[in-house]
Amino acid sequence: MAKSNKLGKDGEIAACEFLITQGYTVRETNWRMGHLEIDIIAQEPKANKLHIVEVKTRTATEHYDPSRAITRAKIRNLVNAGNGYISYYQLKMSVQYDLMIITGTAPDFQIQFIPNAFQAPLRTIR
């Protein structure tokens, strides 16, 4: 396994562990719909809310802000995959899109959880 793949996998494991310690239920990891993927799908404790969590893992952030990797295309793909998940399982719950920035190396990761990091774009009919 390439170093970057192992770092990303370790970061996703740390993100899941963090969510669990906060009381979330992790429903899925690396859920795929065609070429689209959601890193983590979690449910908020005692709430009817689904969390689509994008995880960005880097060894350092001195020269690069990992949140900049969340482009319009990435948002569109996450929203489409989230809609696909809800449709596939016929869920009736609200959705929130969160970001987790994991920096460092395992097991000493620093975790920054950004709830509601972005909103699904509105589509207008012309």
PLY file of the C-alpha trace (Angstrom):
ply
format ascii 1.0
element vertex 126
property float x
property float y
property float z
element edge 125
property int vertex1
property int vertex2
end_header
0.00 0.00 0.00
1.38 3.41 -0.94
2.24 5.76 1.95
-0.44 8.26 0.94
-3.09 5.50 0.80
-2.09 4.26 4.26
-2.14 7.81 5.64
-5.62 8.38 4.20
-6.94 5.08 5.59
-5.41 5.79 9.02
-7.00 9.25 8.94
-10.43 7.81 8.14
-10.10 5.33 11.01
-9.19 8.20 13.36
-12.16 10.22 12.06
-14.54 7.30 12.72
-13.15 6.84 16.22
-13.61 10.56 16.88
-17.23 10.50 15.72
-17.97 7.44 17.85
-16.52 9.13 20.95
-18.86 12.05 20.24
-21.83 9.67 20.27
-22.38 9.38 16.51
-23.27 6.08 14.89
-21.07 5.35 11.89
-23.40 3.79 9.32
-20.96 3.37 6.44
-17.37 4.02 5.44
-16.17 4.42 1.87
-19.69 4.04 0.48
-19.66 4.02 -3.32
-22.22 4.86 -5.94
-20.67 4.42 -9.35
-17.51 6.52 -9.39
-18.67 8.63 -6.42
-17.55 7.88 -2.86
-18.47 9.13 0.60
-15.73 8.73 3.21
-18.03 8.43 6.23
-21.79 8.36 6.66
-22.79 8.87 10.28
-25.95 9.55 12.22
-26.21 12.14 14.94
-27.12 10.81 18.36
-30.86 10.99 19.11
-31.51 12.95 15.93
-32.98 12.22 12.55
-29.95 13.69 10.81
-27.51 12.02 8.44
-23.93 13.33 8.30
-21.94 13.04 5.09
-18.34 13.43 6.25
-15.44 14.21 3.92
-12.06 13.39 5.46
-8.86 15.12 4.37
-5.67 13.71 5.87
-2.28 15.38 5.52
1.02 14.99 7.35
1.34 18.77 7.71
-0.57 21.90 6.74
2.19 24.53 6.81
2.12 25.05 3.06
-1.34 23.76 2.21
-4.82 24.17 3.65
-6.60 20.79 3.27
-10.00 22.47 3.24
-9.07 23.96 -0.16
-9.47 20.46 -1.59
-13.24 20.88 -1.21
-13.97 22.24 -4.66
-17.34 22.92 -6.27
-17.00 19.65 -8.16
-16.25 17.76 -4.92
-19.30 19.34 -3.26
-21.48 18.41 -6.23
-20.20 14.82 -6.11
-20.77 14.53 -2.34
-24.30 15.91 -2.66
-25.09 13.53 -5.54
-23.69 10.56 -3.61
-25.56 11.63 -0.45
-28.80 11.89 -2.41
-28.09 8.47 -3.88
-27.58 6.98 -0.40
-30.82 8.48 0.90
-32.72 7.29 -2.15
-31.20 3.80 -2.10
-32.12 3.23 1.55
-35.35 5.27 1.30
-34.38 7.38 4.32
-36.46 10.24 5.59
-33.94 12.42 7.38
-32.14 15.70 6.96
-28.56 15.75 5.71
-25.58 17.73 6.88
-22.21 17.90 5.12
-19.21 17.92 7.46
-15.46 18.11 6.99
-12.75 16.49 9.08
-9.19 17.66 8.65
-6.71 15.17 10.07
-3.08 16.24 10.34
0.04 14.49 11.54
0.74 10.78 11.61
-0.93 7.90 13.40
-1.46 7.53 16.29
-0.84 11.21 17.10
-3.29 12.84 14.72
-4.74 16.29 15.31
-8.42 16.32 14.38
-10.36 19.37 13.30
-14.07 18.66 12.92
-16.00 21.24 10.91
-19.71 20.48 11.17
-21.94 21.87 8.44
-18.84 22.78 6.42
-20.91 23.52 3.32
-24.47 23.51 2.08
-25.85 21.59 -0.84
-26.08 24.01 -3.77
-29.55 25.13 -4.73
-30.72 24.40 -8.23
-33.01 26.85 -9.89
-35.37 26.18 -12.75
-35.23 28.73 -15.55
0 1
1 2
2 3
3 4
4 5
5 6
6 7
7 8
8 9
9 10
10 11
11 12
12 13
13 14
14 15
15 16
16 17
17 18
18 19
19 20
20 21
21 22
22 23
23 24
24 25
25 26
26 27
27 28
28 29
29 30
30 31
31 32
32 33
33 34
34 35
35 36
36 37
37 38
38 39
39 40
40 41
41 42
42 43
43 44
44 45
45 46
46 47
47 48
48 49
49 50
50 51
51 52
52 53
53 54
54 55
55 56
56 57
57 58
58 59
59 60
60 61
61 62
62 63
63 64
64 65
65 66
66 67
67 68
68 69
69 70
70 71
71 72
72 73
73 74
74 75
75 76
76 77
77 78
78 79
79 80
80 81
81 82
82 83
83 84
84 85
85 86
86 87
87 88
88 89
89 90
90 91
91 92
92 93
93 94
94 95
95 96
96 97
97 98
98 99
99 100
100 101
101 102
102 103
103 104
104 105
105 106
106 107
107 108
108 109
109 110
110 111
111 112
112 113
113 114
114 115
115 116
116 117
117 118
118 119
119 120
120 121
121 122
122 123
123 124
124 125
